[in-house]
Amino acid sequence: MTPLFKVSTKSNANSVAGALAASFKEHDQCEMLTVGAGALNQGMKAIIIARGFLAPQGISISCVPSFEEIEINGEKRTAIKLIINQDK
């Protein structure tokens, strides 16, 4: 199963980056869901930081963004889903 990270405005980018980097020890791909500009900002910072963590191990990652409709408290919202892949 592909790991799914839900990132909010209050998420700590360094903590998310550490979790992302750790997930690539077992998986070639993970996904991140963000809702709102602040959450997307924290998510992108986490990906950038994780790239720095993984580079010395010879692992390169990249992401592909897409939209996804989700439901929060009974209300439909548009999330940005980031599919993060290990480059081959």
Secondary structure, 3 states (H helix, E strand, C coil): CCCEEEECCCCCHHHHHHHHHHHCCCCCEEEEEECCHHHHHHHHHHHHHHHHHHHHHCCCEEEEEEEEEEEECCEEEEEEEEEEEECC
